[in-house]
Amino acid sequence: MTEVRKRPTVAIVGAGAAGTLTAVQLCETATRRRTPLDLVLVDPAPEAGRGTAYATPDPRHRLNVPAGGMSCYPDDPGHFTRWLCRHGEPTVSGADFATRHRYGAYLADTLAQAVVRSHGTVSVRRLRTRAERCTGTSEGQAGPAGLAGPGGQAGPGRPGSSAGPVELHLADGGLLTVDSAVLATGPAAPTAAWAPPALRASPRFINSPWNPGALDAVREDTADILLVGTGLTAVDLALTLDRSERTVHAVSRNGLLPQPHALGPAGTMDAPSWPRDLTLDALRRTVYRHVSRSVRTHGDWRPALDSLRPHTARLWRSLNPEERGEFLAVEGAVWNTHRHRMAPTTAESVTRARTARRLQVHAGTIADVVESGGQLVVTLSNGRTVRVGWVIDCTGPGQRLEDPLWRGLFETGMAVPGPLGMGVATRDGRLLDAQGRCVRPLFTLGAPRRGELWETTAIPEIRVQAATLAQQLLAPPARRAARRRPVDGLGLALSTHAEAATAYRNGLDRVLKVRAGAEDAFARAVALDPGFALGHAALALLGHECGAAVDVPRALADAQRCARERADERERSFVDVITRRVQSTDGDRALLRHLDTHPADALALAAAVPTIAFSGVTDLDDDYALRLVERTSPAYDGHWFHTSLLAFLRQEQSRLHEAGELAHRALGVEPASGHAVHALAHVHYESGTHEAGRDWLDRWVSGQGRGAVHRAHFSWHIALHELALDDPAAVRRRWFAQLAPGRVTGVRALVDSGSLLWRARLSGNWQGELPTSDVLDSVACEVLERPATAFTALHAAVALTAAGDLPALRRLRDHAAGADPVQREVVAPLCDAFAALVEHRFHEAAVGLDALLPVLRKVGGSAAQREVVEETLLFALVSAGRCDAARRLLDARLDRKAAPRDRRMLAGLPG
């Protein structure tokens, strides 16, 4: 009989930040690995994600880490910043400090999205109650299907290594039996053990200021307030309770407020070299020298302290218990005030309040409290006496976990306190029992691990722990028996199931044909199989190179996660290639290396060869591109896609007859091949067969080309024929019907629509106002004035010249002068020549443009696209009265190809 194994259940106790991050990782990991899972979140809060830290609605309460460091995902640091941009803050950057309330909304939304994506694999329940006790069961020794056993290994546990499931006893009387539990309970509650008995008994003492309604009476009162503690909690409450008629006092042993973050980037440093035998004294000397070096180099101590962050846990572990205790007693306060800083806007508000004496900070402790006339007279250890209406505990979390759940675990020996009595003892997040063993399937993260890790309460640390827990709790993807895998359209194996492979093949087919719909097909592939690395990588490529509506960093992070778990060598190599291209780290060479090993990878070949779909390898000249296509030829055996690429490269060599034959051969097999059509469009134009080229391409655009992803570019090719035929009415009709902004947007509008307008004006085929402002309005300012490539920069210069926008043209020139070598060599002087043209310094413009023709090829693109510079030169020569030079240029053009427009312009030159 076949054993039926039950669906495993994981409970997360606590749905604040730590619990939410763990739930997100469990949902996504289970979905990626196709591991069925029941997930239960136990927390009485009305909304997941907020906890205590992010429930505050006060807009003055800001995160103390910039948005760029607050992503839910350790491998996608920009996720929170992008979320803010999509949710009403389009100008936010990673250096900005968001409000705590917004971050709580982000956590809740990210979890909701993860739950939606995991539907069908993970079931998620919320229990609005508390877990008050946890007990073990004696049920079985084997871990349930889909959950990792001890040590992270799936399958049966070692004898005696696991006591089976655990039971959570809930405050509402319920009993929840689960296979594993993650105790994401957050920091220990404050105990107010420091407070004199008279103060603890007073109704004017507020021990837990973040509890709902705790501050209502304080807000209605105008009496002065004493905050006990001067950390970030005290800072937030000082801002909330600030009134012009009130003084807020804050007291702590050291009287130190948190330091502010720098207003701008302070620089970065590598961590210092640590002594081999690290003692606390050696650590002190090393860190102080490192801070001094930072101040000398950057004028700021912050880069030094920030560089320690990845090493803090290891350094803490290297100290013995006595050294850790000494560090807490001597350096603890200084560390905390410099490590956990205020947002700059928060620091500015605090400074204003202190300057106005509405906030007064004292060093000392509370020595005595006497109630008098409805107020509290508080005597401080420094001899100062303050009369206040309220005393609020801002000392922060307690040292020991004291709530009923943890107390019960300590009493039964299922858990023991952590080092120095802080938090709980764990091994890699798993609770240790009184004998130092990991017996029960109980895990924790965040603040309860403080004794083990020291720095473990901030999101950058907790999100890593959450991802690690998901890996521990869920079994690795099962290794299936060898079977035939589905393949892509060229026979390469795919690490996915048949249905997702079908969607991927559809997407690849559309990319190779240059047809719309590839993004949707790849998105369907990863929806069917979220663990399909190649599908995520293809989406990242389309978003990065083609402007598809894809969250590129997210798709890339998904591809990397999936590749680590389930991918063959080719797929891992392709993911690495796309990672490097997106991150601009040796992407071109990585792509060429990939094709050397995997020449039949058609998507990689399409990305490498600059034609119409992708930018190609940026430093790949035509000869190298041709050699690459020829070298990969045996892997394709005459496939129409490969033949189409070869046709395009042959026309770039001016081997027009051969290019035409190859294009027709490809189209005979696949009439929708966009690459072959593109090659034939160039053949017609460069050979001067304008009427035949116009008619053939017009028929294709109206038929097979209706689904082309770059349909506007093919319309641009038709318009070039109409310009050459000297047909202004046709050009105008083509513009308004197929090329006007609204029908074409973004870079395509700049490259095709903008350049066409200018060429029509130069040749006299556009009379009246030139609608260049429509083109400029459809393109982002950054693309116009700070383009990433020389090819885009060339067309930005053309559009700005057509608009007569000299200031923007000069800004583009300044950008190009400091950009890549091609922009410096070609685009910067091109902008100078265009500026001279706008200012009617025609002779100077002609000299500059003529000098650039021999090097213009370096900007990339086709000869037909670069021809706009030659046509501008012709206009400058005629305008400067240099008719002989203009005649020679027109003769050369007519020798290359016939064009009624050029014959008319030649006939119109003075004799």
N, C-alpha and C positions, 0 to 999 in steps of 0.2 A: 504494500500500500504506500502511496506517495504521501509524505508528510506535508501538511498544509501549515505553513508558518505564518503567524499573524503579522499584521502591519505594525511596525514599531511606533512607539509613542515617545516623544520628547516633551517635557514641560520646561518652560522658562518662567521662573518665579521673579517677577519684576518686569514691567514693561516701560521702564525709563530708557535712557539712551543706551545703556549696556544691553538690556534685554532686547530692545528694538534692533540694534546692530546684529545681535546674535540671531534673531529671527530672520532678518534679511539674508544673512549668510546661509542659514540652514535651508530657507526656501530656495535660494538660487542654486546652492550646491546640490540639493536633492533633485531639483528639476534638471540640472545639467547632467547628473549621473543617472537620471531616470530611476531614482530610489523612492518608492512610495513611503510617505511619512505622515503621521498625525502629529501636529504641533499644537501645544496648548500654552497660551499665555495667561498667567495667573497674576492679576493686579487689580486693585479696586479702582484705579484711576479711570476717569471717563474716556481718556484718549491715550493711545500708545505713543511713546516717543518723548513725552514732555518730562515726566518725573518731577523732581523738585527744581532742578536747574533750569528747565526750559518752559515752565508753566507760567512764569511771570509775564504779564501783559505790558509791563512798563517799558516804553520805548527807550528809556534811558539806560536800561540794563542790556549791555552789549557783551558779546562773546569776548573772551580774553585771548583768543587765537584768531588770526586773520582767516577770512573765508577760504583761502587757498589751502588751509590746513585742516579743514573741518569736513571733508568728504566722508561719506559712509564707507568708501572703498579704499583700502590702502594702495591698490594698483590703478586708481582713477582719481588723482588728487583734485581735478577740476570739477568734479561732479556737483558739489554744492554750489559753486560759483555759476555753473551753467543753469542749475535749478533756479537760482535767484534771477538770472537773466530772463528765464522763461516765465517767471512769476512776478512781473511788475517792476523789476530793477535792471533794465537793459544795459545800463552803463556801469554796473558793479564790476569790480576787479578782484582778483585773488588777494590783494593787499587790504581790502576793506574789512571792517568789523561789523558784521550783521547783528541784529538784535537777537536776544535769546529766544524770544517768542517765535521769530521767523525760523530759527533753527529747529525748534520743536515741531513746527509745521512741516519742515523738510523731512525730519525723521519719520513723522507719521505718514507723509505722502510716499516716501521711498519704501516703507514697509508695505503700504497698500499696493503699490505697483508690483513689488516682489510677490505678494500674495496672488495678485491677478495673473501674473506670468506663470506661477506655479500651479495654477488650477488644473486639476486632473492628476497631479502627482502628489501634492501636499495639501492636506486639509488643515485649516487653521481655526482654532476656537479661542475666544476670549472669555475667561471666567472673571467676573468683576467681584473678586473676593481676595482674601489674604490666605497664604499658606502659613499655618501656625505651628505645624509639627511635621517632621519627616522621619519615617521609620523604614526599616528594611523589611524584606520578605525573604522567605526561604525557597522561593520558586526557582528551580532549575539552575544550572551552571552555564548554560550556553547563551550567548548574546543573540537577540532576535534578528531575523533577516533584515539586512539593510543597515544595521548599526555596527559600528566598529567594536571589537572586543578590547580587552586590556591591551595597552600599548598601541592602540590605533589599528590593530589587525582585525579583519572581519572574521566571523565564524565562531566556533566554540571557544569558550574561555579555558584557560589552564585550570586544572583541578584546584579548587580552593581560592582562585583568583577573583571570583565575582560571586556576590550573594544574590544575584538576580535583580528583579525590578525593585523599585522603592514606592512607598505610599506617602502621598502628601495629604495631610489632614487639614481641611479648609475651615476658615472661620464661619462659614455658613452651614457647617455640619457635613459637608460633602467629603468624600474620600476619592482621591485620584491616584490610580496605580499607573506608573509610567516606567518605561525601560531605562530612561536617563532623565536627569533633572539638572538644569543650569540655574544656579542661584545668583541672579543678577540683581541683587538687593540694593546696590549702591552703597554710599558711605554709611558708617555707623551713626546712629542718632546721637546728638549732643546730650551729655548727662548733667551739665551744670554742677558737677562735683566741686568746682572752684568756688561756687557762690556761698556766702554765709547763710546759715539757716534762716535768718530773718528775711533775707532777700528771696530765697526760694519759696517762702511762705507768702510773700506779698502778691496781691492781685495785679500789682503794677510791674511785675517781672514777667517778661515774655521769653520763654525758653525755646520755642520753635517758631521763629518769625515767618517761615514760609508756609505754615499751615493755613489753609483757606480761612479767611476772616480774622487771623491773628492780629493784624495791624489796624483793623477797622476803628477801634477806639482811639488809637494813637493818631490816625489821620484826622479825626474829628477834633482832637485836642490841639492846643498851641503851646503846651508846656515844653520845656527843654527835655532833651533825651540823652541818655548815656548808652552808647554802644560798647559792649565789652568784646574787644577784638578789633584789629585794624586791617584785616585781610580783605579779600575781594567781596565777601559777604557784607562786611561793614561798609565798604564803598558803595555797593548797590543800595543798601538801606539808607545810607546818608543822602544819596541822590533822591530816593523816593520820598523821604521825610523832610527834605529841605524846605524851609519856609522863611520868608523874610523876617518874621517876628519870633523865630525860634533859633536856639543854639543847639546844635548836635555835637555832643562830646563823644570822643572815641578813645578808649584806653586799652593798652596792651603792655605786656612786660617791657617790650623794646620801643614801643611807640612808632614803629615803622609801617608806613603805608606801602602797598605794592608799587613797584617802579612802572613807569609808562612804557609802552612800546614806542619804538622810533617812529617819527612821522613819515619817513621814507625808507627805502632799502638801505641797510647799514653795511652791506657787504656779506661775504661768506668766508668761512675759514674751515680748514680741515681740523679734525681733532688732534690733540698733541700725541706724541708717542708716550705710552704709559710705561712706568718702571716694571721690570719683570716680576719682582716680589713687591706687590703693591700693599703699602700700609697707609693708614690715614695720614700720617705725617708726609709721606711721599706724595700722596694724592693732593694734599693741600699745596705743597710746593709746586707741583706740576700745573695745577689749575690756576694758581695765582700768577705764575710766569706766563701762562697761556692768555690770561685776561690782560696782563700788561702788554703783551705783544699785540693783542687786538686793539687796545687803546692807541698804541703807537702807529699801527697800520691803518686803522679805520676811524680813529678818533671816537670809538664807542666800544663798550664792553660787551654789548649784546651778541655780536657774531661769535665771540668765544664761548659764551654760555650756550648759545643755540647749537654749536657744534658738538656739545657734550650729550645732547639728547639721545642719539641712538646708542650711546654707551652707558647710560645711567644705570640700567638694571644690572649689567655685568659688573660695573664698578661697585655697586651696592653689595652684590653677592661676594665680591672679593674681600670685603671687610669682615672681621670677626664680630661677634655680638657686642663686645665691649667698645670696639671702634665705632660701630653703628650708633650705639647709645651716646658716645661722646660727640659724634657728628650732629646728632639731633639736638643735644644740649648746647653746643657751641655755635655750629654753623646753620642749624635748622631754620631759624628765623630769617637770617640773611639770604639763605638759598631760596626760601619761599618767596620773599619779596622781590627778588630779582628774576626768579624763574617763572613765577605766575604773575604776569603783568596786566596792567590796565590798558584798555583801548585808548588811543590818543584823545578821542573826544571825551571819554570818561575822565581822563586825567585833567583835561582842560576844565571840566565842570568842577572837579574837586579843588583845583587850584583857585578858581573863582570863589568857591564857598569858603576856603581857608583865608583868602585875602580879605573877604568881607567879615571874617570872624564868625560866620554862621557855622563853620565846622572847626572844632578845636581838638587837637590830638594830644594825648597825654601818655607818658611812659610810667607804668606802675601797675599795681593790682588794687583790687577793692579790699580795703582794710576793715571798713565798718559801714553799716547801713542802718539808718534810723528813719522811721516814717513820721512825718510832721506835716500837719495841715493838708492832708491829701496828697502830699508829695514825698519823695525819697531824698534824704540828705545822705549823700555818699561820700565817705572819706577815702581818699586814695593813699596808697603807701608812700607816695611822694609828698604827703602833707597837704595836698590840695583837696578842698571840699567843693562838691558841686551839688546844686539842688535841681532835681529833675523830676518830671512827671512819670517817666518810664525808664526802665532798664531793660535792654534787649540783648540777649545772648547771641553774639556773632563769632563765638570762638571756633566755629566750624565743627566737623565731624568728631565723634568720640573716638577713643583709642580702640575700644573693644566692641565687638558686635554683640549687642544686648537684646535684640528683639526676640520674641518667643521662638521663632524658627531656629535661629542660630543657638540660642541658649539650650534648646533641647538637643541639638546635635552635639554640643560640647558636653552636656551631662551624660549622654549615652556613649561617648567616646567615638562617635562617627566622624567627628571633626575635632581639631585642637587649635588653640590660638596660634597665630603666626609669630614670627620672630619679634621680640620686644613686646609681645602682647598685642601687636597690631594686626588686625584682620584675622585671617585664617591660614593655616599651613596647607600648602598645595604642592603638587608636582606637575608642572606644565598645565596648571589650571584645574587639576583633579584633586579633590579633597583627600588629605591624609588622615587616617584614623589615629587612635592613641598609640598604636604600635608602629606608626610610620608607614603604613601600607595604603595603597589605593585599592580598596576593596569594593566600596559601593560606587555605582555609576552616578556620582555627584560631582558637578563641576561648578566653577565660579570664574568671574573675571572682573576687571575694574578694581574699585576701591577695596574689596575684601582681600586682594592680593598685595596690599600695600607693604606688609611686613616682608614679603618675599621679594618684591620688585622695587619698592620705594616710589618711583614715578609710575603711576598706573591709573590715574584718575582723569586724564585728559583724553579727548576723542582720538588723537593720533595713536595713542597706545591701545585704547580699548578696541578700536576697529581691527587692529592686527590680532588681538587676542580672540575676537569674535570669529575672524576668518580661520584662525588656527583651530578653534573649538569645532567649527563646522567640519573641518577635515578629520578631526579626531572622532566626532560623534557618528559620522556617516561612513559606511564602508566605501573603499575605493571602487571605481567602476569594475564590475565583474568581468573577468577575462573569459570571453565566450569561446567555445570550441571553434577551431578553424573552419571558416565557411567562405563561400564566394561573396565578396563585397560588391555593392553596386558601383558603377563607374560613371565618369562624366562623359561628355559627348565625344571625347577622343580616346576613351578606353582607360583612363587613369582611375585607380581605385579611390573610393570615397569612404571615410570613416563615419558612416551614418546608415540609417535604414533606407529602404527602397523609396518610401514616399517623400522623404526629405531630399533624397538624391534626385528624384524627378523634378522637384521644384528648383534645385540647384542647377540641373542641366538646362532647364528653361531659362534661368537667369544668365547662365554662361552663353547660351545660344544668342540671347538678345544683345549681350555685350559684343560678341564677335560680329554680329550683323549691324551693330550700331543702331539698335532699335530701342524704343522706350519700353519700360516695364521690367528692366533687370533688377532694379532696387526692390520692387514688390515681390519678385520671384525669390530673391535671396532672403528677404524678410520672412517669406512663407517657409523657406527651408529651415531657418533657425527657430521659427515658431513651432514647427513640427518636431524639431530636434534641437533644443537649446544647448546641447553639448557638442554641436557640429562646428568645429573650429574654422573650417574653410568657409562656411557660410558667413560667419561673423567677419572674417578677414575680407571677404569680397565686399561686404557692406561698408567696411572702413575704407577700402580702396575707392569705392564709388563716391563716398562722402568727401574724401580728401581731394580726389583728382577731378571729379565731375560735378561737384556742388550738389550732390544728392542730399535730400533731407534726412541725414543720418547723424546721430550723435557719435561722431568719429571716435573720441577717446573711450566712450563706453563700449562701442563695437570692438575696438581694439583690445580693451581689457578683457572682454568676453572671449575673444579669439585666443588670447594668451592663456587664460584659465583653461579653456577647453583643450588647447594643444598640449598642455601639461598632462591632462588626464586621458585623452583619447584622440590620438592622431598618429599617422605614420610619419616617416622621415620627410617625405615630400611636403606634406601638409604643415609640419612644424617649420620647415624651411620657408614655405610661402608666408606663414604668419610672421616669421622673423623679418622677411623682406618688407612686408607692409608696415610692420612696426618701425623699421629703420626709415622707410620713405616718409611716414607721417612725422616722425621725430627728427627728420633731416640728419640722420647719423649714418653716413656711408650707404644710403639706400640704393644708389645706382650700382655700385660695385656688388652689393649683396644680390641684387636682381640678376646681374650678369652671371654671377657664380651659380645662382639657382638654375638658370637656364642651361649652363654647362652640364649640370647634373641631371636636370629634368627638362630636356628640350621640348617634350610634347605638352608641357604645361601651357595651354593656349592663353589662359588669362594672364599669366606672367609675360608671355610674348607680346600680347596686346598692350600691356602696360609699358613694355620696354621700347616699342617702336613708335616714334612720334608720327601719328597720322592725323586722326580726327578725334578718337575716343579719349586718349590719355596724353599726358605731356611727354611721355617717353623718358628715356635716360637723357638728362639735360646736357651732358657733354658728349653725346653720341652723334658723331658726324654721319653724313649720309653714307659714306663708304663703309664705316663700321656697322651702321644699321643694316646695310645690304649684306655684309659678311655674316652678321648675326642671323638674318633671315635665311641666307643660303646655307649656313651651317646647320640650322635646325630643320632643313628641308626633308631629310630622310625620315624624321619622326612623323611627318604629316602625309607623305605619299600622295602629293597632289591635292590635298584637301582644299576646298574653295577658300577657306579663311586664309591659309598660308599663301595661296596663289594671289589673293586680293592684296595682301601686304606687299608681295613682290611686285605686283603691278604698280602700286603707289611709288615704291622706291625706284623702279625703272623710269617712271616719268620724271622723278627728281634728277635722274642722270641725263635727262633729255633724250632718252631712248624711247621716243613716243610711240613708234609703231609697235615695238615689242610690248610696251606697257598696255596699249590698247588691246592687243591680242590676249594678254594675260587677263585683263579685266573682263573681256567678253567671255573667256573660258570660265572664269569664276561665276559670272552672272548666269551662264548657261546651266550651272549646277544649282546655284542659289541666287535667284533674281533679287532677293532683298539684301544682298551683301553691301552694306554701306561703304566699306573700304574699297570695294571694286568700283562702285559708283563714283566715289570721290576721286579715285585714280582716273577714271574715264572723263570726269568733268575737267580735270587738269589737262588731259590729253587734248580734248577739244579746244580748250582755251589757248594752250601754248601752240597748237598747230594752226590756229586762226580759222577753224571751221565753226564760226560763231552761230550761224543760223541752225546748222544741224545740231550743234551742242545745246543751244537754247531749247530747241524743240524736243530733243531726246530727254534732256534732264527735266523739262517741264512735265512731260508725260510720266516720268518715273516718280517725281515728287507728288503728282496727283494720284498715282496708283500705289505701287509697292512702297513708295517713300512716305506714305501717310503716317506710318508708325515710326519713322526715323527719329532718334533722339536729338540729332543735330539738323533737323529739317531746315532751320533758318540758314544754316551754312550752305546747304544746297541751293536755297533760294538766292543767297548772295552770289553763288556761282552763276546762276541764271542771269542775275542783274549785271554781272560783269560782261556777259555776252551782249546784253542790251545796251550797255554803255559803249562797248566796242562797235556795235552796229549804229551808234549815234541816234538812239531812239529815246529821247527824253520822256515822252509820254509813257512809254513802257516802264522806264526806270521809276517814275513817280508811282505808277500803279503797283509795281512790285513792292516798293517801299511801304506804302500804306496798307497793302493787303497782307504782306508776309514779314516785313522787317522793322516796322515801327515799334518803339518801346511799348510794352503792354503785351505784344505778341512775342517779343524777344526781350529778355532781361539780363542783367548782370554782365559778366565778361563777354558773353556772346553778343550782347547789344553793342558793347564797346568795339569789339574786334570786327564784327560784320556790319552792323547798322551804321556805326560812326564813320568807319573808313569809307563805306559806300557813299555817304552824303558828301564827304570831302572830295572824293574822286569825281562825283557828279558835278560839284561846283567848279573844280579845276578845269573840267573839259567843256564847261558851258552847258551841261545837260540838266542843270537845276537853276532855274531863275527864281528870284524872289527870296524871301526869308528862309534861311536854312534851319530846320528844326533840331539843331544840335543840343539845345537845352533839354529836350526830351530824353536824349541819349544820356547826357550827363546826370540827369535826375534819377535815372534808373540804375546808376552804378554807385557803389559805396565810395565815399570820399577817400578811404584808405586805398582802394584799388586804383583810383585816379592819380593820387599824389604819392602813394607809397607802395607801388606794385611790387609783387614778389619776384616776377620774372622780367627779363628784358623784352620778351615778346609782348607781354601785357603793357609794359612801359612804352613801347613803340606806339601802340594803338591809343594809349592814354594821351600821348603827345599829339597825335593826329587829331583826336577829338577836341582837345583843349585849343589847338590851333584853329580848328574850324569854328570854335566858339569865340575866338579872339580873347581868351582868358589869359592874359599875360601873367598876372600874379600866380595863378595856379600852375602855369607852365614853368615858372621859375622855381616854385616849390618842388615840382617834379624833378627839375634839373638838379636841385640841391640834394634831393633824395638819391638820384641816380649817381651823383658824384661820390656818395659814400656807400654805395651798394656793391653788388658783385662786379667782377672785372668787366663783363660784357656791358653792363649798364654804364660803368665808368667810361669805357672806351667808345661806346656807340651812342647810348641814349643821352648822356649828358651833352655832348656836342650837337646831337640832333635837336635837342631842346633849344640850344643857343641859335641854331640855324632857323628853326621854326619861329622863335621870338623875333629874329630879324625880319622874317617874312611878315609877321603881324604888324611890325612897325614900319613896313614898306622900305626896308633896307634890302632891296631885292638882290643887288649884286653880292652883298655879303652873305645873304641866305643861299644864293646859288653856289658860291665858293664852298660854303660849309657842307651843303648837301652833296655836291659832286665828290668831295673828299671822302664821304662816308660810303658811297656805293660799293667800293671793293670789300669793305668789312661788314656790310649790312647782313650778310648771310649768318653771322654769329648770333643774331637775335633769335634765330629759329623761324618756324613757320615755313610757308611755301613761297616760291618765287612770285606767284600771283598776289600773295598778301604783302610781300615786301615791295611790290611794284608801286605802291602808293607813294613811296619816297621818291622814286624816279619821276612820277607824274608831278609831284610837288616841285621837283627841280625844273622840270619843263616849264611850269607856270612861272617860277622865279626868273628863268632865263628870258622868257618872253617879256615879262614885266620890267626887267632890267634893260630891255632893248638889245639883248645879245642874241639876235635872230640867227646868226650863223651857227652859234653853238646849239640853239634850239633845233635848227634844221638838221644838224648832224645827229642829234639825239633821236629825232623823229625818224630819220632814215634808218638808223640802227634798229629802232623798234619795228619798223615795217619790214626790215629784212628778217626779223625773227618770226613775225606773224602778221598777217593782213588784218587791218582794222579800218573800217570806213571813218571812224572818229579821227584816227591819226592822219589819214589822207586829207580829211577836211582841215585839220589844224595846220598841216604842212602847206596846203594850198593857201591858207589865210595869212601866212607869214609874209612880211614885206620883202620885195625882191632884193 
